[in-house]
Amino acid sequence: MNKNKNLKDVIIALNGEDGCPWDRKQTIRTIRQFLLEESYELLEAMENPGSIKHRDELGDLLFQIYFQAHIVEKSGGFNIEDVETSICTKLVERHPHVFSSIQSDITESIWEKNKMKARGSSSIMDDLPKTLPALTASEKIQRRAASIGFDWPDYHGPRGKVDEELAELDDAFASGEDNRIEEEMGDLLFSVSNLARHLGCHPEITLHKTNNKFRQRFQLMETLAKEDGIDLGSLDLDAQDEYWVRAKNILKSAKTT
């Protein structure tokens, strides 16, 4: 293949008469899952910025964007050039302090107000996607509220709120009312997400890292037990916890060497 071919040319070839059968039969509905998968793979690659993996995952995500635009164009809709024009126009309109004679310090509040004006909406919450993961949505909701001043001044406020919500969850648990327990559990998760935001941690990414850390330790627990000729599931909690500590120490030691 000619190395000078750009991504649009490659996608046109893949979807042409002599192209790839799999690519040709895809629709906007069928490729949704791949966009999500590629986004998470890029997030993981961003743990090592500037790496070959980071570069390749950016390419995979870029392909998804071009591919979507091509599918829409085939049905008579917009094309990738329209997508580029749209985002350029949006960025220029929302940064008058850069692209016009207006001089001001841009803030998140100004950014959200410019978005609301462009959308013709009455609330800064109007365009939040319903498909966002819950933790990501909570962080975005909180940031938007904060953009107009509805926020704690520092982390002490949300930290105290976590204690308050824990106490309310205890009361709900004592009541035995399932609906109340679920509601208070949701309030606690929302408060923990808010605390994470104040500490500079994105809750979704932070929990994702912890999930990976737990999975890695647990898999090592299984390996250690198997090496000892023991079925991990046959042990009581205290014995399992000993393997947990061993796995934790091994992985911690590997990080420092």
N, C-alpha and C positions, 0 to 999 in steps of 0.2 A: 504493500500500500504506500502511496505517496505520503511522505512524512509531513508535507505541507498542507495536507487536508486538515480543515478545522473540525471542531466537534459537530457543528451543524451538518457538514458534508457527510461525516461518518454516520450520523443518525439517519440522514436521508437514504444512504446506501443500505443501512440495516433494514429499513422499512420499504425498500424498493421491491420490484417484482422478483429480482434475483437475490433478495436479502434474506434475513433470518426469519424463519417461520414463527418463532416465539415472539420476537419483537413486533412483527406485523399484526399479531392478533391481540396485542395488549390494548387496554382501554384505560381511561382515567380511574375507573373503579378498581381494575385489577392491579394497578401499580401503586396504589396507596400504601400497601404494607412495605414496599421496597423503600419508599421515601422515609418512612419511620425507621426502618432498620438501618439505612445508610446514615441517618442523622445520629443515631446512637453509636454507630461504629466510629463516626467522626468525633463525637464527644470523647470516646475512649482514646482515640489517636491524639487528641489535643492534650492528653497528659504528657506527651513527649513532643512539644511544639517544634516544628522545623524538621521533623524526621521524615524519612521516606514514607512511612505509614501515614503520617499526617497529610503529606502531599497527595498520596493515592486516594485517601478517603475524601479529601476535598474534590478530587476529580470524580469520584463515584457520585457524590451529592450533586455536583454540577451537571453530570449526565442526566440525573433525575429531573432537573429543572428544564434542561433543553428537550428531553424526551417528552415531558408533559406538554410543553409549548408546541412541539411537532404534532402530537396527537390532536391537539385542539386546532392547529392550522389545517390539518388534513380534513377536518369536518367543517372548514369554512370560517373558523374563528381567528383569534389573534395569533401572531407569530412571536418568535423570540426577540425580534427587534422591537416589537410593541412592548414586551415585558421590560426590556432595557429602558425604553423611552419613559415608561410609566414610573419606574423607580427613580430615574434621574429627575423627572418632573417633581415627584413627591419630595425628594430630598432637598431640592432647591427651594420649594415652597415652604418647607418646614425649617429652613435655615436662613431666614432673611438677614440675619446678622452677618452672614458670610457672603451671600449672593446679591445683596442690595446695599443701598447706602445707609440702611438702618444699623445702628451700632448698639449692641446690647449683649449682656452675658446670658447665654442660653441656659435655661434650667429645665428640669423634667416637667415642671408645671407649664412652662411655655410650650414645650414639645407636645404635651397632651392637649393643650388648648388649640394648637394649630391642627392637630389630628381631628379633634372634634369639629372644628370649623370646616375642614375639608370633607368630612363625612356628613355634615349637617345633623349631627346627633346632639342629644341634650345631656348625656351622661358620659363621663370618662370610662365607665364600665361597659358601654354599649357593645363594643366590637371584640370582647374577649372570646376567643374560640372555645366552643363547648367540648372540643376534642382534646384540649390540653390535659396532661396528667394532673391529678388533683394537687400535688405538692407544687408543681410549677404554676398552676392557676392561682393557688393561695398567695404565692410570692408576688405574682403579677398584680393581683387585686390589691395587696398591701402597698406595693410601690405606687400604684395609681392613687390610692387614698392619700398616701404620704405626699404626693406631688402637689396637693392643695392644702397641705399642713395638717391633715388628720393622721397624726403619728406620735409615738413616744419620742421624747427628746434624745434618749439614749437607751442602751440595752437593759438598764435596770427596770424600766417599765414592763417590757415583755417578759423579763425574767420573773418578776413578781406575778405576772399574769399566769405563767406556767404553774406556779405553786397554787394559785387560786383555782385554776381549772382542775388540777390534780385533786384538790379537796372536794370539788363539786363532783368529780368522777367517783370518788370514794362514797359520797352520799348517794349517788345514783346506783352504785353497785349494791349498797346496803338496802336500797328500796326494792331491788329485784325487778325493776321495770325496764324491759329491754329497749323500748324506744328512748327512754331517758338516758340509759347507759350509752346508746349509740350517739345521741346528740352531744353528751358531755365528752365522749371520746373524740368526736369531730372537733369540738371546741379546743380540746387539748392539742390535737394535731395542728390546728390552725395557729395556736399560740406558739407552739414549738417552731413552726415555720417562720413566724414573725420574729422570734428570737434569733433564728438562724440568719435572717436577713439583716438584722441589726449587728450581728457579729461578722457580717461580710461573707457568709456562706450561703450558696444557693441550695435550698433544701433538697431539690430533686437530685442534683449532682452529688451532694454530700451523702445522701442516703444510698445512692448508687455505689459510691466508693465503699461504704460500710457493708453493703450487700456482698460486694466482691471480696472484701476482706474476710467476712464470716464464711463465705463459701470456700475460700482458699484454706482457711484454718480447719474447717470441718472435713474437707477432703483429705487433708494431711492427717487428721485424727483417724479417719478410716484406714489410711495407709499404715499408720503406726500400729493400730490394733491388728490389722491383717498380718503385719510382719511378726507380731507376737503370737499369731495363731489364735486370735480372739475375735469373736463376732461382736462388734461395737454395740449392736442393738441388744445383746444379751446382758450387758452390764447395767448396774444401777447408776443413778445420776452422779454419785460421788466418784465412782470409778471412771465414768465418762469424762467428768470434769478434770480428772488427772491427765487424761489424754489431751483435753483441750489446752491445759496449761503447757504441756510438753510441746504441742503444735505451735502455740503462741510464742514460746521462747525460741523455738527453732527458726521460725519466720522472722522474729525480731533480730536474732543473731545474724541471719542471712542478709538483712538490710544494712547492718553496720559493718559488714565485711566487704 
